[in-house]
Amino acid sequence: MSEAERILVIKLSALGDVVLSMAAFARLRRGHPEAHITLLTTPPFVDVARASPWFDAVESDGRPERFDAWLGLVRRLRRARYDRVYDLQANDRTNLLFQALRPAPPVWSGTAFGCALPQDRVRRRGLHALEREADQLNLARVFPPTPCGPGQAPGPDVRWMLEPGQPSASDSRLVLLAPGAAARRPLKLWPSASYGALAEAVLAAGFEVAIVGGLAERDAAAGIQALAPQAMDFTGRTSLIELARLGAKARLAVGNDTGPMHLLAAAGAPSLVLFSADSDPALNAPRGQVSILRRPVLADLAPAEVIATTLELLRQGDRA
C-alpha cells in the first residue's frame, strides 16, 4: 500500500472503547510509519493520546455541540486535505461528517455510505470491538493483516503507559474495585453496599483495597467506605496513565462493565468483571486475564457469590 502523507483517525468515546482501539492505533502507526497521523477525539482522551507513541497531533473537538462549531470542524477537515481517514467511531455522527466533505472526501475507511473503504454495518454488529476494528483495517488493506475471528484479535498493548521496570504484581496485596458505570445504564451498577461487603471480605483476608474511577464514583466510594473504612478512595485522583500503573501493580481488579476495567485488564491486572443484560461480554468484555459473572440486573448478583469468586481468584494468585 502506498504511504498516505496525512492521515486522520477518528475515535470519540467512551473510555473502554478507546482502550480497545489502542490495538488499532498501534497497527495504524505500524502500517503508516512515515505518515503524519492526527487523532480526532474528545477532551477526556487528549492527554493520554498525546502521551502515546501513535499520533503526531491530537484534536479534541470531535463532538461539537453547536451547529456553527460543527461547520467549523468540517471546514478545518477540508483545509487539512487528509489523504486517508480511518473512522473507528463509525456512527451516524461521523458518517454525516463524511457526507459533509463531499464532493471530494478523503479515502475513507468506515461505514459511511459511498466511502472508498467500506465495512458493512451488519458485519460489524456481531463482532467484539477488537475483531471489528481488526476487520475494518483488514478491509482497508492495512498490513500485515490481523486475525479477526472470535477472540483472535490481539488486545491493546499499554506497556508504554507503565513505569520503566515496573515489577510484577505477583506478590502484591492490592485489590482494585471499580464500582462505576454510565449514569444512563443503571442496570450495569452493582450496589455500593455489595461492593462494601466485598471490600470487608478482601480486607479480612489480608489484602489492601483501593476504589478507582472518576469523580462520578465518589458517592459509590463513600458507600463502600461506610462498610469498609480501610478501603482507600482513589476516585477522581488518577490520570489514565496512573490508573494503568495501578492495574499493573494490582493482584486483582473487580468491577462493573466499565471503562476503567478495560484499562486495568490491559495493564495486566487479573480481572473479575460484572455484566448485566445491558451489554454482552462476547462483544464488549475486556481482554486479558478476565473472569466474568453475569446477571440480567446486577443488583440481583449476590455479594456472597462475588466474594467467593474473588477470594478463589486471590487464592489462585497465591498458588501461581
N, C-alpha and C positions, 0 to 999 in steps of 0.2 A: 504494500500500500504506500502511495506517495505521501510524503510528510506534509501535513497541513501546518501552515505557519501560525495561524491564530485559531485557537480552539476555545469554545465556551462549554462548560459543564454546568448543568442546572440541577441543583438539589436544595430544596427549600426547608423541609422538615420531615418528620419530627426526629427527636434525638435517636431513638432506636433505628429508624430508617437511615439516618445519616451515618451512624456507626456501621451498619451493614454495607452501606455504599462505599465505605473506605476500601473494600476489596476492589470495587470498580475504579475508584480514584487511582489506586496504585497501578492497576492494569492499564489505565489510560496513559499514565505517565510513562510506563514501560513501552507502550505501543507508539507513543509520540515523544521520544526522548528529547528532541530538539525544538519542539513547539513551545509557543507562549500560551500557557493554559490559564484561563480565568474561571473561577468558580462564582456562579450567581447563587446566592443563598439568602438567609435571613439573619438578623443580628445575633441570636443565641450561638451561632456556629462560626462567627467570624474569627474569633481569637484562635480557636483550635485549628481552623482551616489555614490561617496564616502561619501557624507554627508547624504545619505539616510539610512533608517533603514533596508535595504533588503540584502545588499551584504557584504561578508567578504573580497572580493578582487575585484578590477576593473582593466581590461586590455584595453589599448586604441588602439591596432594595428589591429583592426578587418577588416580594409580595406587596406591591404598593396598594394603599387603601383608597386613595383618591384617583379619580379618572385622569386628572392632569399629571399626576405622578406616573401613572401607567403609560400615558403618552410620552412622557419624558424618558421612561425606560425603553420604549420602542425606538424612539429617535436615537438614543445612545447606542443601542444594539445595531441599528442601521449604520451609524457612523463608524462603528468598530470594524465592520466588514469581516466578520468571522468567516473563516473557511469552512468550519465544521462546528456543529452543535450536538452535544450528547445530552439529551433531555432525560435525566434519570428520574425526574419527578413524574413526567408523563401523565398529567391530569388535564382537566378541562382548562384550567388557567394557563398552563404552559402550551397547550395545543392552540389556544387563542393567540398566544404570543407568536407562534409560528405563522398563523394566518395573517397577523398584522404586519409581518415582514415581507409579504408578497408585494410586488410580483417577482422579486428576485431574492428569495430567502437563502440562507446558507445551506450547505448539505446538512441535513437534519436527521438525527437518529432518535426515534421515539414513536409515539402513537398518533401524531397529528396527521389528519387526512391530507394526502398529497405529498408527504415528506419523502425524501430520497431514500432513506434507510428505515423502512417501517418495521414495527413489531406489532403483531396482531393483538388487540386488547384481550380477546378471549384466550389466546395463548398465554398471555401474562397472568391472567386471573388465577390460574391453577398452580402457579409456581411460587415457591418460597422467594423472598426478596433477593437472596443471594443468587439463586438459579435464574430468577427473572432478569437480573441485570447482566449476569454472565451470558445468558441467551441473547439479550439485546446487543451486547458488544460482539458476540459471535456473528450475528446477522450484519453488523456494521463492519465486519472483517477486521476487527482489532486483533492482531496476532501477538502471541500464539493463542489459538482457540482454547477455551476453558470448558471442562465438563460441566454440564448443566442439568443432569438427571437429578432425581430427588436425593438430597443430601450430598451431592457430589461437588458443588462449587466450593472453592476454598473460602474460609471465613476471613474477616478483616484482621490484618496484622497491625497491632498497635504498639509494637515494641519501640517505635520511635518516641512514644509518649512516656516511656518509663525512664527511671534514673539509670545512668550507666552502671552496670554491675549490680543492679538491684537483685538481692538474694532471693532464692526460692522461698515460698511460703510454707514449705513442708513442716516447719517447726512453729509456725505462727499459732497464736491463740486468739486471733482476731476474727470475729464473725460480723459481717455487714448485713444490715437489714434495710431494704428499700421499699418502704410502705406506700409509695406514691402511685398515682395513675392520673390520666387526664380527667379533669373535673366533669367533662361531658360523658364519661364512661364509668358510672358508679358501680356497675356490675364487676368491674375489674379490681375493686378495692377489697382487700381482706381487712377486717376491722382492726383499728389500732389496739383495742383491748386484746384481740387474739395475738397480735404481734407482741404485746406486753407479756402475755403468758409465755410466748416462745422465748422472749428475752430473759425472763426469770429462769426458765429451764436451762438455757445455754449458759447463763452466768453461774447457776448452781453446779453445772458440770465442769466449771473451772476455766471457762473461756471469757474473753472480753467481747463486748457488743458495742458496735457503733451504728448509728442510724444515719443514712445518707439520702440525699435528694435535694430538691430546690427549696426555695422559701415557701412554696405552697404546701410542703410537707411538715412545716413547723408544728401545726396542731396535732398531726399524727405522732410526731416525735414526742410532744408533751404527753399525749395519751399513753405512749409506751413507757415513758419515764415515770408516769404516775404509778405504774406497777413494778417497774424495774429501774429505780433511781440511779443505779450504777451504769446504766447504758449511756454512752456518750452521744451527744447530738451534734452531728456534722452538717445538718441540713442548711443549705444556703451558704455554706462556708468553704466549698471546694470548687475549683475550676474543673473543667472536664479532664484536663491533664492530671490534676491532683486526684480526681476520682479514679482514673485508670491506675495510678500508682497505688492507691489504697487497694484496688482489686488485685493487683499483683502481689500484695502483701497478705491478703486475706486467706484464711483457712477455708472459709465458706462464705457465700453470699446467698441470702434468701430474700425474695421479693416478688411483687406482682409483675405481670407482663407490662413492664415499663422501660423507658429508655435507659436509665442507669443500669439495669440488669444486662442489657446488651453490651454496654461498655465494660462492666465488671467481668462478664464471661469472656469477652475478647481479650481482656488483660490477663486472663489466666485463672481467675477465681472459680473453683468448683461452685456450681450454682444450682439452687433449687428454685424453680420459677413456678408461680401460682397462676393458673389460667382459669378464666371463666368462659361462658358461652360467647362472650363478646369478641373473642379472637381465637384463631385456630393455630395451635402450635406447629402444625405441619407447614403453615405459611408464614408464621411470624416469630417462631421461637429463636432465642439467641443461639449462637453456635459456639461450641466449646465443650467443656465437661459439664453437661447440663442434665439435670433431672427435672421432671415435671409432675405436678399434682394439678388436677383439673376438676372443677365443679361448675355447673351452669351458672350459679350465683356464688361468688367467693365467700359471702357471709355464711354459707352453709358448710364450708370446709371446717371440720372440727379442729380446734387447736391441738388436741391430743395426737391427731394423725400427722400434722406438720411437725410437732415436737418429736415424735418417734422417728420420722424420716430424717429430720435434721440431725438428731443425735446419732443415728446409724451412719449417716454420711460423715460425721465427725469421727466416729469410731473407725470407719474405713480409712480415713486420712491418717489416723494413728497407726494403722496396720500397714500402710503403704511404705 
